[in-house]
Amino acid sequence: MIEVLFWKRFWRYLTLAKLISLLELRALWMSRLGSLIDKFEGTLPYKTRKSMIRQPLGLENNVRGRPELQKQLAGMTDRNVTDGRDVLVVNCWFLGETESQQMWNEYVGSSEGVALRSTLKRLDQKHTGKAGIYYYREGQVRGFLRA
């Protein structure tokens, strides 16, 4: 099943100006996660968050009898997500077999633009770094896929 994701189509919608920038700089524009309009982008699904909070970290014995440290440990998952919105950068692609009018509207709007189509496998072959995606199943982060 996971191998199938490597060959699924991904789309990137760009204005003409962003396409020219991509071609001139030979680099994808990365946005700080916290700057995105969708405030839920990059947040953990409810079941994943609950599962991460329940997972023992092996630090419980170190904070026993120290309520201030227990409180810090209990809030660590939520703080990591909140803090991550300030330091993580993303380049958003859309997973789908066909083009999406909604994505055209959101990313290109009324200006001229293009839709780039690729697969995770093709993206990986074009990069010096590794392309990858996090995938979720049954409310838990299961891993980082690499082509």
TAJO-V113004 format. One record per residue. PSI is psi in radians with two decimals (* if undefined). BURIAL is I if it has 9 or more other ideal C-beta (glycine too) atoms within 8 Angstrom, else O. D_LAST is the distance of its C-alpha to the last C-alpha in Angstrom with 2 decimals. Layout:
BEGIN
psi=PSI burial=BURIAL d_last=D_LAST
psi=PSI burial=BURIAL d_last=D_LAST
END
This chain:
BEGIN
psi=-0.75 burial=O d_last=13.54
psi=-0.69 burial=O d_last=10.23
psi=-0.57 burial=O d_last=8.52
psi=-0.63 burial=O d_last=10.75
psi=-0.52 burial=I d_last=9.31
psi=-0.42 burial=I d_last=6.32
psi=0.04 burial=O d_last=9.52
psi=2.65 burial=I d_last=11.88
psi=2.37 burial=I d_last=13.68
psi=2.52 burial=I d_last=13.72
psi=2.51 burial=I d_last=16.92
psi=2.11 burial=I d_last=18.31
psi=2.25 burial=I d_last=22.10
psi=2.52 burial=I d_last=24.00
psi=2.86 burial=I d_last=27.66
psi=-0.68 burial=I d_last=28.84
psi=-0.72 burial=O d_last=29.53
psi=-0.58 burial=I d_last=25.98
psi=-0.78 burial=I d_last=24.69
psi=-0.74 burial=O d_last=27.21
psi=-0.77 burial=I d_last=26.17
psi=-0.78 burial=I d_last=22.48
psi=-0.71 burial=O d_last=23.66
psi=-0.77 burial=O d_last=26.27
psi=-0.29 burial=O d_last=24.35
psi=0.74 burial=O d_last=20.97
psi=2.56 burial=O d_last=19.55
psi=2.46 burial=O d_last=18.58
psi=2.27 burial=O d_last=21.36
psi=2.34 burial=O d_last=20.63
psi=2.49 burial=I d_last=23.15
psi=2.30 burial=I d_last=24.45
psi=-0.71 burial=I d_last=23.67
psi=-0.22 burial=O d_last=27.41
psi=-0.13 burial=O d_last=28.38
psi=2.58 burial=I d_last=26.87
psi=-0.71 burial=O d_last=29.54
psi=1.84 burial=O d_last=27.97
psi=-0.20 burial=O d_last=28.98
psi=-0.17 burial=O d_last=26.91
psi=2.17 burial=I d_last=23.61
psi=-0.03 burial=I d_last=21.82
psi=2.81 burial=O d_last=24.33
psi=2.42 burial=O d_last=23.69
psi=2.61 burial=O d_last=24.52
psi=-0.86 burial=O d_last=27.90
psi=-0.65 burial=I d_last=26.90
psi=-0.80 burial=I d_last=24.07
psi=-0.83 burial=I d_last=26.62
psi=-0.71 burial=I d_last=29.25
psi=-0.73 burial=I d_last=27.03
psi=-0.66 burial=I d_last=26.11
psi=-0.64 burial=O d_last=29.81
psi=-0.39 burial=O d_last=30.83
psi=2.22 burial=O d_last=28.51
psi=2.43 burial=O d_last=30.67
psi=-0.07 burial=O d_last=29.68
psi=0.14 burial=O d_last=32.24
psi=-0.11 burial=O d_last=34.27
psi=-0.70 burial=I d_last=36.79
psi=-0.54 burial=O d_last=39.31
psi=-0.40 burial=O d_last=39.24
psi=0.04 burial=I d_last=40.29
psi=2.29 burial=O d_last=42.82
psi=0.10 burial=O d_last=46.13
psi=1.47 burial=O d_last=44.67
psi=-0.61 burial=O d_last=44.37
psi=-0.65 burial=O d_last=43.09
psi=-0.59 burial=I d_last=40.08
psi=-0.71 burial=I d_last=39.55
psi=-0.73 burial=O d_last=39.46
psi=-0.76 burial=I d_last=36.89
psi=-0.72 burial=I d_last=34.65
psi=-0.57 burial=O d_last=35.08
psi=0.10 burial=O d_last=33.97
psi=-0.74 burial=I d_last=31.02
psi=-0.85 burial=I d_last=28.28
psi=-0.67 burial=O d_last=29.91
psi=-0.66 burial=O d_last=30.55
psi=-0.71 burial=O d_last=26.94
psi=-0.82 burial=I d_last=25.95
psi=-0.85 burial=O d_last=28.94
psi=-0.63 burial=O d_last=28.50
psi=-0.52 burial=I d_last=24.78
psi=-0.39 burial=I d_last=25.80
psi=-0.37 burial=I d_last=27.66
psi=-0.32 burial=O d_last=25.08
psi=2.50 burial=I d_last=21.60
psi=2.60 burial=O d_last=20.45
psi=2.79 burial=I d_last=18.27
psi=1.93 burial=I d_last=17.38
psi=2.29 burial=O d_last=17.70
psi=2.78 burial=O d_last=16.07
psi=2.24 burial=I d_last=17.37
psi=2.08 burial=O d_last=15.64
psi=2.63 burial=O d_last=17.92
psi=-0.48 burial=O d_last=18.68
psi=2.91 burial=O d_last=21.60
psi=2.74 burial=O d_last=22.90
psi=2.13 burial=I d_last=24.59
psi=-0.64 burial=O d_last=28.11
psi=-0.72 burial=O d_last=27.89
psi=-0.66 burial=I d_last=24.94
psi=-0.84 burial=I d_last=26.92
psi=-0.77 burial=O d_last=29.89
psi=-0.70 burial=O d_last=28.22
psi=-0.43 burial=I d_last=26.26
psi=-0.66 burial=I d_last=28.45
psi=-2.40 burial=O d_last=31.74
psi=-0.07 burial=O d_last=34.65
psi=3.00 burial=O d_last=33.51
psi=2.55 burial=O d_last=31.88
psi=-3.08 burial=I d_last=28.11
psi=2.79 burial=O d_last=25.03
psi=2.08 burial=I d_last=22.04
psi=2.40 burial=O d_last=18.75
psi=2.33 burial=O d_last=16.48
psi=-3.01 burial=I d_last=12.84
psi=2.86 burial=I d_last=9.66
psi=-0.68 burial=I d_last=6.48
psi=-0.79 burial=I d_last=5.17
psi=-0.69 burial=O d_last=8.53
psi=-0.73 burial=I d_last=8.61
psi=-0.67 burial=I d_last=6.10
psi=-0.38 burial=O d_last=8.35
psi=-0.19 burial=O d_last=11.32
psi=2.68 burial=O d_last=11.08
psi=-0.49 burial=O d_last=12.47
psi=-3.05 burial=O d_last=10.94
psi=2.28 burial=O d_last=7.54
psi=2.63 burial=I d_last=6.82
psi=2.90 burial=I d_last=6.84
psi=2.60 burial=O d_last=9.53
psi=2.46 burial=O d_last=12.17
psi=2.60 burial=I d_last=13.27
psi=2.53 burial=I d_last=16.90
psi=2.31 burial=O d_last=18.84
psi=0.68 burial=O d_last=22.56
psi=0.17 burial=I d_last=23.10
psi=2.56 burial=I d_last=20.94
psi=2.15 burial=O d_last=17.76
psi=-0.31 burial=O d_last=15.74
psi=3.12 burial=O d_last=12.83
psi=2.03 burial=O d_last=10.01
psi=2.37 burial=I d_last=6.66
psi=2.47 burial=O d_last=3.73
psi=* burial=I d_last=0.00
END
